[in-house]
Amino acid sequence: MKTIFLFPLIFVIYSQLFAQAAPDALQEFRNGNYARSIQICLDEIAVNPNNLESHVVITWSLMRLGRFTEALFFARNGRNISRFDLRLLEALGQISYYMGQNAQALQYFQEFLSLAPDGFRVEIAYYYMGEIFIRMGHFRHADIALSTAVHRLPGNAVWWTRLAYARENARDFQEAAVAYERALALNPQLADAQRGLERVRQALARL
């Protein structure tokens, strides 16, 4: 009877050892080993082209290396596997942003928010939308998007500075000063906020 139960036990032990030894693309990504993460994902995709997780992680790793054209390829392929994967939607929004495709980036972020209006990382989507609206000169829209971003993540001094900049360009100098002051309360050494606050104070003095 002991022999009967020995083989399943050996199988479990070897399975656990193999699992521990298997390369982990996500862990390599988290450790900053992006090239290694990419190679693991490529090997996994070669074995299983429908491996969604491999498409997600390789997209993230390529983005960290600034290889946005390649990241776009794998992100799109990943969406063919799972149309509404939020991780890929956010990634596609960021990729499009960094490639200068503002309208496309907005479309991805808006779709992301429509699927998960109160979900994880929505503040990231609002931040990027705010930056896109600044690029497009739509400063009131940028104010709305960035206000939402800092409401959800109030401790980010850079985001407060960008919100202040949007308000400054919309000539809402009083509210711009409030946002610049909030940024400097979080990071007194932030040069962009220091210069911005001086500009809006001068603008207010001329009114």
N, C-alpha and C positions, 0 to 999 in steps of 0.2 A: 504493500500500500504506500510505503514511503516513496518508492520509485515513481509511482503514478503521479504524485503531487510535486515531484522534483522538477519535471520539465516545465510546467507553467511558471514555477518560481524562477527558474533560470531565464526564461523568456522575459519575464517582468524586469529582472535585474539588467539584462542586456538592453532592453528597450529604454530603461531609465538612463543607462550609461550613454547610449547613442543620443538620446534627447539632450543630455547635458553637453555632449561634445559637438552637437550640430551648431553651425555658425548662426548667430542671431543678428540680422541686419538692423533691427530696431535698436538693440543695445549698442551696436557699433555706431549708429547715428547719434545716440545719446552721449556716447563717449567722444564725439567729434571726429570719429574715423570715417569720414564721408566716402572716401574712395573705396575703402573696404566694404562699407555698407552697400554701395552701388554694385560692386562685384558680386556680393552675395545675392542681391535681388536679381541681377541678370541671370545668375545660375538658377535661381528658383523659377524665374519666368521661362527659362529655356525648358525646364521640366514640366511646368504647368503655366501656360500662357494666361490662364484665367485666375491667377493668384492675385486677388485684390490687394492684400496687405503688401505684397512686394511692389506693386505699382505705386502705392501710397508712399512707402518708405523711400523708394528710389527717387520719386518726385521731390520729396523733402531734401534728400541728400544733394541732388543736383541743384536745387535752389540755393542751398547753403554755399555751394561752390560757384554760384553765379552762372551756371550753365542753363539758362532759361529756355533756350530752344529745345534742348533735350528734355528738360523737365516738362515742357508743354506736350511733347510727344507722349510721354508715359502717363501724364495726367489725363489726357484725352483718351488714351487706351483704357485707363482705369475707369473712366466714366462709361465706356462701352460695356464694362463688366457690371458696374453699379451706378446707374444714372444719377441717383440722389445722394451719393456719399458726400457728406458735409466736408470732410477733410480735403477731398479733391476739389470741391467747389471753392473753398477758401484758397487753396493753392493756386487754382486757375485764376482767381481774382488777383492774387499777388503777382503771379507770373505776368499777367497782362499789364498790370501796373508798371512793373519794372521794364517791360518791353515797350512802354509808351502807348499802349493800346487802351486809352482811357475809357471809351464807350464800352468796349468789351469787358474791361475790368468792372465797371459799374454794373453791367448786366449780371456778371457772376456773383458779385457781392449782394445785389438785390435778390437774386434767386436764393442765395444762402440764407438771407434774413427772412425771406418768405417761408422757408422750410423750418427754420428754427429761430423765431423772433426773440425768444428769451433763452436761447441755448448757450452752450459753452463757446466762448471766444467771439461772441457777437460784437464785443467792443473793438476787436481787431478789424472787423468788417467796417464798422462805423468810422474808425480812424482812417482807413485807406480811402473810404468814400469821401471823407473830408479833404484829404490830400488831393484827390482827383478833382473835386470841385474847386479847390484853390488853383490847380493847374488850369482849369477851364475858365477861371475868372468869375465863378458863381459863388461869391463870398457869403451870401446869406444861406445858401444851401450848405456850404462848408461849416458855417456856424452851427447849424442844426445837427449835422452829422458829428462834428467834434464835441459839441455839448453833450450829446448822447454817450460818446466814447468816454469822456472824463466823468460823467455821472456814474458810469459802470466801473470805471477804474480811476478813482480820484487822485491816486498817488503818483501819477506819471507827469513829471514836470515838463517834459518835452511836448506832450500832448496839450497841456495847458498853454504852452507857448504858441503852438500852432493854432489853437483856438483864438488866442489873443490876436495873432497875425491876421486871421480871417476877419475878425471883428474890426481890426484897424483898417483893413482894406475896404470894408463895408462902411467906413467912416463912423462906426459906433465906438467912438474913442473912450467914453466912460466905461463901457463894458469891457473894452480891450484892456484898459488899465487894471480892472479887477482881475482879469485872467492872467495878465503878466505878473501882477503882485502874487497871485496864487502860485504861479510857477516858481517865483523867487523864494516864496516861503518854503517850498519843497526843496529847491536847490539854489541857494543864494549866489552860486558861482556861474550860473547859466548865462553866458554872454548874450545870446540872442534875446533872452527875456530882459536883460539889463538895458540893451540898446532899444528894444521895443518899448519898454516902459518910458524911457526918456523921450522917445519920439511922440508917444501919445500924450504925455504931459505937456510937451511943447505945443502940440495941436490943440489941446484943451485950453491952453493959456491964450491962444490966438482967437478963440471963439468969443 
